[in-house]
Amino acid sequence: MRTPAMDSVFTALRRLLLNRRRQAGARRGLIIPGPATTGKTTTMMALGRSFQPADARRHPGQDGRRPVLFISVPPAATPKMLVSAFARFLGMPLTDRLNQTQITSAVCDTV
């Protein structure tokens, strides 16, 4: 069930992701702030579920595409915890000996 808040986030993200007039290489991002239990995670998961099939229709035959990445990170997360979450999502092996820079490089190379 979609709520007005979800519709607002969906609209903002679609504009952000589909804006083709941006300079090449421009970074796109959106922060969705709000108190706990207001539906931020649910909204992002719903957006991902709707974006993934749309992207697959635009790029037929490219089954390996990952246009949507979703990770959950606690508020007190460190940069290493964040990049490690991406690495786990991508199925990359992690060891305690890898530092943040090494993990970040490996994640960027994979993505």
Rosetta silent file (secondary structure, phi, psi, omega in degrees, C-alpha in Angstrom):
SEQUENCE: MRTPAMDSVFTALRRLLLNRRRQAGARRGLIIPGPATTGKTTTMMALGRSFQPADARRHPGQDGRRPVLFISVPPAATPKMLVSAFARFLGMPLTDRLNQTQITSAVCDTV
SCORE:     score description
SCORE:     0.000 S_00000001
   1 L     0.000  127.052 -179.400    0.000    0.000    0.000 S_00000001
   2 L   -91.952  139.210  179.250    1.473    3.351   -1.036 S_00000001
   3 L  -107.644  166.330  175.665    1.237    6.349    1.231 S_00000001
   4 H   -58.167  -36.241  177.958    1.535   10.070    0.362 S_00000001
   5 H   -63.832  -41.194  177.939    5.025   10.050    1.917 S_00000001
   6 H   -62.350  -44.598  179.753    6.022    7.150   -0.334 S_00000001
   7 H   -59.820  -39.631  179.126    4.702    8.972   -3.387 S_00000001
   8 H   -63.689  -45.151  178.958    6.748   12.041   -2.449 S_00000001
   9 H   -66.658  -42.781  179.231    9.955   10.003   -2.081 S_00000001
  10 H   -57.968  -45.186 -178.766    9.237    8.063   -5.300 S_00000001
  11 H   -63.191  -45.850  179.964    8.796   11.318   -7.223 S_00000001
  12 H   -62.597  -42.675 -178.993   12.000   12.833   -5.816 S_00000001
  13 H   -69.711  -40.751  178.079   14.026    9.718   -6.557 S_00000001
  14 H   -60.924  -42.722  176.988   12.694    9.285  -10.075 S_00000001
  15 H   -60.750  -43.767 -178.118   13.626   12.895  -10.849 S_00000001
  16 H   -65.815  -46.582 -175.030   17.049   12.358   -9.359 S_00000001
  17 H   -76.912  -29.650 -173.985   17.744    9.033  -11.070 S_00000001
  18 H  -103.515    5.357 -179.560   16.255    9.831  -14.457 S_00000001
  19 L   -71.929  102.872 -175.704   17.513   13.392  -14.885 S_00000001
  20 L   -86.327   -4.570 -179.294   19.428   13.044  -18.126 S_00000001
  21 L   -86.697   -2.604 -179.989   20.441   16.723  -18.278 S_00000001
  22 L   -70.788  157.094  175.386   23.032   16.332  -15.538 S_00000001
  23 L   -63.151  147.785  176.468   26.692   16.447  -16.354 S_00000001
  24 L   -60.894  136.368  177.976   28.286   13.109  -17.112 S_00000001
  25 L    84.681   -1.898  179.402   29.742   11.601  -13.974 S_00000001
  26 L   -65.313  136.603  179.844   27.630   13.716  -11.635 S_00000001
  27 L   -80.377  141.413  178.602   26.926   11.871   -8.403 S_00000001
  28 L  -117.794  135.764  179.351   23.346   11.280   -7.483 S_00000001
  29 L  -160.883  159.828  179.554   22.167   10.798   -3.942 S_00000001
  30 L  -149.105  133.999  175.520   19.266   11.382   -1.637 S_00000001
  31 L  -105.934  130.070  178.960   19.031   11.399    2.144 S_00000001
  32 L  -113.846   94.289 -178.820   15.695   10.404    3.619 S_00000001
  33 L   -86.431  163.658  174.737   15.654   11.609    7.227 S_00000001
  34 L   155.816  161.233  179.761   12.954   11.009    9.788 S_00000001
  35 L   -66.633  164.063  178.494   12.157    9.448   13.118 S_00000001
  36 L   -60.637  152.085  175.879   12.081    5.696   13.622 S_00000001
  37 L    64.002   27.731  177.291    9.027    3.732   12.457 S_00000001
  38 L  -101.737   -0.492  174.704    7.923    6.308    9.863 S_00000001
  39 L    98.853   16.669 -179.201    8.411    3.987    6.874 S_00000001
  40 H   -62.478  -50.070 -179.381   11.770    5.089    5.458 S_00000001
  41 H   -64.973  -43.807  179.093   13.048    1.545    4.946 S_00000001
  42 H   -60.269  -41.935  179.051    9.707    0.284    3.665 S_00000001
  43 H   -63.169  -45.447 -179.178    9.570    3.142    1.167 S_00000001
  44 H   -66.381  -37.461  177.648   13.081    2.474   -0.122 S_00000001
  45 H   -66.099  -40.216  178.016   12.402   -1.250   -0.443 S_00000001
  46 H   -64.889  -39.736  178.192    9.203   -0.520   -2.388 S_00000001
  47 H   -63.028  -45.438  178.470   11.102    1.868   -4.649 S_00000001
  48 H   -60.057  -41.917  179.373   13.762   -0.757   -5.319 S_00000001
  49 H   -65.094  -30.979  179.315   11.125   -3.356   -6.112 S_00000001
  50 H   -84.676  -31.193 -177.785    9.511   -1.002   -8.628 S_00000001
  51 H   -75.110  -38.985 -176.230   12.775    0.271  -10.136 S_00000001
  52 H   -57.996  -51.848  179.403   14.383   -3.127  -10.707 S_00000001
  53 H   -64.631  -35.371  178.699   11.737   -4.479  -13.177 S_00000001
  54 H   -63.904  -41.825  178.177   11.594   -1.117  -14.980 S_00000001
  55 H   -65.442  -40.533  179.059   15.374   -1.179  -15.442 S_00000001
  56 H   -61.848  -36.895  177.290   15.222   -4.792  -16.673 S_00000001
  57 H   -67.671  -35.722  179.761   12.661   -3.746  -19.318 S_00000001
  58 H   -74.772  -22.165 -177.499   14.952   -0.903  -20.456 S_00000001
  59 L  -129.720   67.600 -177.637   17.982   -3.235  -20.655 S_00000001
  60 L   -63.773  144.553  177.062   16.754   -6.632  -21.917 S_00000001
  61 L    80.241    3.890  178.603   19.208   -9.513  -21.860 S_00000001
  62 L  -110.074   70.224 -174.390   21.480   -7.935  -19.231 S_00000001
  63 L   -65.837  -21.009 -177.583   20.671  -10.234  -16.325 S_00000001
  64 L   -83.627   -1.337 -179.475   23.834   -9.308  -14.401 S_00000001
  65 L   -65.627  142.652  175.258   22.810   -5.667  -13.896 S_00000001
  66 L  -130.004   74.785 -177.921   22.436   -4.440  -10.308 S_00000001
  67 L   -75.288  -15.493 -177.526   20.851   -1.016  -10.586 S_00000001
  68 L  -123.119  121.760  174.828   19.437   -1.198   -7.057 S_00000001
  69 L  -119.662  129.415  178.204   21.569   -1.836   -3.987 S_00000001
  70 L  -128.142  125.912  175.183   19.966   -1.844   -0.568 S_00000001
  71 L  -132.943  153.546  177.745   21.870   -2.195    2.666 S_00000001
  72 L  -114.836  124.838 -176.685   20.851   -1.547    6.232 S_00000001
  73 L  -129.550  133.760  179.136   23.385    0.164    8.455 S_00000001
  74 L   -65.878  156.707 -177.991   22.924    1.200   12.110 S_00000001
  75 L   -56.594  -31.773 -178.121   23.094    4.924   12.960 S_00000001
  76 L   -92.052   22.738 -176.590   26.462    4.569   14.687 S_00000001
  77 L   -68.252  145.909  175.642   28.048    2.833   11.695 S_00000001
  78 L   -92.928  164.222  176.012   31.619    3.605   10.746 S_00000001
  79 H   -56.357  -36.401  179.476   32.740    4.062    7.124 S_00000001
  80 H   -66.367  -38.236  178.033   34.311    0.603    7.267 S_00000001
  81 H   -63.883  -39.307 -179.396   30.990   -0.908    8.401 S_00000001
  82 H   -64.920  -51.385 -178.553   29.223    0.800    5.493 S_00000001
  83 H   -67.844  -30.103  175.938   31.620   -0.362    2.796 S_00000001
  84 H   -66.760  -35.424  176.877   31.681   -3.849    4.383 S_00000001
  85 H   -64.026  -40.838  175.603   27.877   -3.995    4.051 S_00000001
  86 H   -63.138  -42.493 -179.955   28.221   -3.266    0.328 S_00000001
  87 H   -61.403  -43.355  178.759   30.897   -5.956    0.041 S_00000001
  88 H   -63.745  -41.248  178.314   28.656   -8.525    1.746 S_00000001
  89 H   -58.123  -39.898 -178.410   25.759   -7.565   -0.552 S_00000001
  90 L   -80.715   -1.702  178.099   28.017   -8.186   -3.549 S_00000001
  91 L    76.840   23.666 -178.543   29.086  -11.569   -2.129 S_00000001
  92 L   -84.992  140.498  177.644   32.694  -10.555   -1.665 S_00000001
  93 L   -73.725  136.539  178.629   34.806  -12.419    0.898 S_00000001
  94 L  -120.458  141.736  173.127   35.920  -10.255    3.826 S_00000001
  95 L  -125.337  161.111 -179.825   38.663  -10.870    6.319 S_00000001
  96 L   -66.145  -20.745 -176.233   39.578   -8.961    9.464 S_00000001
  97 L   -79.137  -15.985  179.784   42.932   -8.038    7.918 S_00000001
  98 L   -75.375  135.161  177.175   41.410   -5.884    5.162 S_00000001
  99 L   -93.906  174.698 -176.068   41.354   -2.171    5.912 S_00000001
 100 H   -58.293  -42.687 -178.743   38.695    0.310    4.804 S_00000001
 101 H   -63.418  -42.752  179.595   40.678    1.445    1.743 S_00000001
 102 H   -64.147  -43.576  179.920   41.207   -2.108    0.515 S_00000001
 103 H   -65.566  -43.962 -179.544   37.528   -2.988    0.928 S_00000001
 104 H   -60.591  -44.724  178.944   36.425    0.253   -0.749 S_00000001
 105 H   -60.949  -43.629 -179.723   38.715   -0.376   -3.727 S_00000001
 106 H   -65.363  -41.528  178.315   37.453   -3.926   -4.122 S_00000001
 107 H   -63.720  -46.538 -179.656   33.803   -2.824   -3.912 S_00000001
 108 H   -62.469  -39.557  177.596   34.340   -0.025   -6.453 S_00000001
 109 H   -63.603  -38.105 -179.079   36.114   -2.405   -8.830 S_00000001
 110 H   -71.586  -43.444 -178.780   33.229   -4.876   -8.566 S_00000001
 111 L   -73.601    0.000    0.000   30.483   -2.292   -9.012 S_00000001
